[in-house]
């Protein structure tokens, strides 16, 4: 079972690099989508034929929710619950609406009510665990995941959520144990392999590469796994393997700013090839003109090449993009009078 709540965001949260370590992020949009008119029309027609069928209101609420039309979704859901107040599944839909609106406490209340109505309801337990992670209540998240495991030991998601909760709480030993349990239940669990790789990567342990390769065996197009692998090699001063990983990203996504940026960093710091580094940073600027770190590193390259006027102009450009950026100010002070 795969939920549309926190699950797809977990891996992104695991990659939080800064400066040269900036990583790929999944973008979200606040733009509401219009629900399919024919689908809404069909459900509305059925509701008009039988306005006592609560399931129809639940179905229409889900369509509205998918389009982020929260007002309509909430209206239909509350009416469905009024018709069938003891329906625990309706409380789950209500929780999803609250979550989409960012009302986490209301979401918790709806899920708790769902569990009260149906104590063996594993879906609510898993979602309750997810919400607890979002609220940084990791002990509580683990408790709900354990409850879910007690009901269904064959579901890999609660083991994975336990691993993530442990990791966020700083308990990497139990996080590793939980991720391994996830894989034991589902051997092709991509996310568990990736998270294990990230944990070992922070320790500088080469076993991280094995886990990243396992993740890539499951999803060869994974930019996250390739980026994490590149970062591991980069931190280990292994320029060749780092570049290989980043170039594989560019084969998938030629306009990936992060891969281009890190290739520039590798040439700047590890290879001392300043001219090639400049080329990569210029590509980054073309992709994202606001990527001021690329402009800063390009300025630094020109400084190292002895072209102080170009470096000075670029440091000033950085300060236009990022006011009072300390490193740009330091750069200007370094080359003052040169």
N, C-alpha and C positions, 0 to 999 in steps of 0.2 A: 504494500500500500504506500503510495507516494503522495504527500500532501503539498499543497501550493502555499504553504505558510512560510516557515523558516528554512525548510530542507534545502531548497535550491540556493540559499544564501550562505550556507554553512561554509562552503569551500572558499568563497570569496573572503569571508571573515578570517579564514586561516592564512590568507596572503595579505599582509599589511606592511609592505615595504615602504621605505621613505627615500627621498632623493634618488640616488642611482638605483635604489631598491624598489622603486614604485612598480606595482604590478597591475595586471589586467583587472578591471572591475566590470561587473555586469551592470549595465545601465538600466535604470527603471524610468518609467514615464508616468507623469501624473495626468496625462491627457486621457480623458474618458473616451471609451469607444462606444459607438452606438450599437445596441443589440440588433441582431438580425430581425428586420421588420416582420418577415414571414413567420419566424419562430414565435415572436411575441404575439403576432396576430392570431396564430393557431392556438396558442395557450389561452389568449383572451377569449376567443370564440368558445373554447371548451368550458372556461370559467363561467361565461354567460349562460351556457347550457346547464351548468350545475355549480352554483356558487357555494355549495356545501362541501365540495371536494377539496380538502385541505392540501392534498398532495399537489394539486395543480398550482396553488399559490406558491408552494415550496419550489416547484419547478420554475415558475416564472421569476421568483426571487433570485434563483441561481443564475438565470440568464441576465437579469439586470445587474447582479453582482459582478459577473464576468465583464460587463461593460462599465463597471464602476459607477453605475447609477444607484448610489446608495439610498437615496430617498425612496425610490420606487421599490427597491429590494427590501428595505426595512418595512415599508407599508405592507407588502405582500406577506412578509414573514410573520409579522405580528398578527395579521389576520389568520394565517395558517395556525399559529399557536393558540389563538383564541378558539378556533374550531376544535383543535386537538391538543389541549394543554399538557397531556401526558406523553406526547410523542418526543422521545429523546433525540431522534434524528433531526427534528426541527430545531432543537436547541443547538445542535452542531452547526446548522446553516446560519442561525442567528449569530453564533460565535464568529463564524467566518466573515459575516458582514461587519461586526464590531471590529474585528482585526483589520479588515481592509480600510476602515475608517480611522484606525489608530487608537481605538478605545480599548486598551488592553485589559483594564480592570473589568469592564463590562463583558469582555470576551471570557475572562476567567469565570465570572458569575454564570454565564450561559453554559460553559463547559461543566462546571460543578453541578449545575442543575441537571445536565444530561447524564452525568455519572450517577447522580441521586436517583434519577428515573430508571436507569439501566446500569446497575453496578458492574456488570461484566462487559461493559461497552469499551472495548479496546481503542476504538478510534478517538474517543474523547480523552482517554488517558494519554495517548500519544500526543494529541494536540495540546493537552494540558502541560505535558512535559516540554513541548516546544515553547509555549508561552512563558513557562518558568525560566527557560534559558534566555529568552528575550528580556525578561525582567531581572536577569542576573541572579536568580534564585536557584543556584546550581544544585544544592542539596535536595530541594523540592523536585527539581527536574529529574534527578536520579531516582527519587522515590516513585514518581509516576511511571518512569520507564521500567522500573523493577516490577511494578504492578502489572504493566502490560506484558512483560516477559512471563510473569506467573500465569497469565491467561494463554499466551501463545509463544512458546519457546522457539518457534520456527520463523518468526518475523524478525528480519535483520534490523529494522529501523530503531526499535528501542535500544538495542545494543549500541548502535551508532550514536544515538542521541546521548546515551550515557558517556560514551567516549568523548563526545564534544563537550559535555558539561564538565567532566573531569578535567579536560584540557583547559577550558576557560577558567576553572578554579585553580589551575596551576598544578594539578595532580597528574603529571604526565605518565607516571607508572600505571595508574589505574586506567588512564586514557588509552594507553597502548593495549592493556589487557582487554578493554571493551572493544576496541577496534579489531583486535584479533578474533574476538568472539563473533563480531559481525561477519568477518570473512569465513569463519568456521560454519556459520549458518548459510552464508551466500558467498561462494568462492569468487564470483565475479563482481564484487561490490567495489566499484570504481572509487567512490568517495572515501571509503575506509582505507584503501591503499594510498590515496593521495594524502589523507590526514596523517597516516603513519610516516609517509615520506617527509612531510613538513616537520613533524616532531623530531625525527632523527636528523633532519637537515639543520635545525637550530642547534643541535649538539655537535654538528660537524662530523657525524657518523656516516661513512660511505654506504651503509645499508640503506640509506635514504634513496639512493639511485635505484636499488632493486625494487623498492616500493613504487617509485615513479615509473619505472619500466613496466611493472605490473599494471599500473593505471593506464599506461599507454597501450598495452596489449589489449585492454578492454575498449579503450577509446583512443585510437591513433591520432585523432584530430584534436586532442585536448590541449588547448593553449595553456591552461592552468598548469598542467603537469609539465609541459615543456618549459614553461617559464620558471617553475620551481626548480626544475633540474638545472636550467641555465644559471639560476641564482646560486645553487649549491656549488657548481663548478667555479663560478665567478668569485665566491667567497673563499674558495680553496686556491685561488690564483691559477686556475687551470683555464687559460684563455682559449685553447683550441676546442675543448669540449663545451665550454660556455657558448662560444660562437656557433658551434654546431647546433646546439639547442635553439638559440635565438634565430638562426637561419631557417630552421625547420618551422618555426612560428611564421616567419615571413613567407614561406612557401604556402602556408595556409591563409595568412592574412598579410599581404604585402604592406598594408597601411597601418600595421600595428605600431603605434608610437612607442610603447614600452620596450619592445624588442629592438627597435632601431636605436632608442636611447641607450639601452644597455650595451649594444654593440659599440656605440660611440664611447661609452664608459670603459669598456674592455680595451679598446684601442688607445684611449687616453691614459689609463692608469696601469694596465698590465703590459701593454705593448709599446707604450711611449710613441705611438704613431699618430702624431697630432693632426696631420693633414687628413688622414683617413677618418679620424674621430670627428673632425669638423664636418665632413661630408654626411656622416650619420646624423649629427645634431641638426644639420640643415634640413634633412629629410623630416626629422621630428617637427621642426618649426613649420614646414609646409603642411604637415598633417594637422598640427595643432599650434597655431601661432601664439597661444597663451601659455605654452609649456616653457615657463621662464627658466627652469633648471637647464634645459637644453641650450638656451641662449647664454646662460652663465658659463656652462662648460665650454661652449664654443669660444667665449671671450677668454677663458683661461687657457685654451689651446693657443690662441693667438698671442697671449702673454708669454707662454712658454716658447713660442716660435720667435719671439723678439719683436713682433709687430704690435708695438704698444699703442699706437693711435687707433688701430682697429679694435684692439682689446678695450681701450678706454671708451670708444663709441658703444661697444656692445655691453659693457658694464652699465653704462647710462641707460641703454635700452632695457636692461633687466630691471633697473629701478623704476622705469616707466610702467613695466608690467607688474612688478611686485615692489611697492613702495617700501623703502627702508630695509630692503633685503640685506642682512648683515654681511654676507659673503661678497656681494657685489661692492658694498662700501669698502670692505677690506681690500678687494681687488684694486679699486681706484686708488686707495691709499698706498698700496704696494708699488704701483707704477707711476706715482706722482713724480713729476720732474724727469721722467725718462722719455 
